[in-house]
Amino acid sequence: MSLRWLLVDDSARFLEAARALLERGGVEVVGIASTGADALSQARETAPDVVLVDLDLDRRTASTSRTGSWATYPQ
């Protein structure tokens, strides 16, 4: 069984490259998001095992992703 990944970055180029690389290695990418809010929504829908987040997202988006909002995500 492969781990299910959600990729979060504001660069579409990075997201597509990361997705291609991970999938070539047999990793299941269940979603990609460009904002923290979108990432939380997709995480609730897809239940990924791993969430790879760009920590250089704009402060509001990144802080939303890294703070209490993720606390509501079911483990």
C-alpha positions, 0 to 999 in steps of 0.5 A: 500500500502506497502512502497518499500525499497532498501537495501544497505550494503556490507554484503550479510548476513545482506542484506538477513537477513534484507530482510527476516525480512522486508518481513515477516513484509509485507514490499516490498523490491524492491532491494538489492545492495552492492555498492553505484553505484549499489544502484543508478542504482537500485534506478533509475530502481525500484523507492523505497520509502525508501533506507536503506544504511550502512554508514560504506561502504568503503569511496568511495562507501559511499560518492558516495551514500551520496553526489551529486549522489543522488541529481540526483535521481528523488524525 
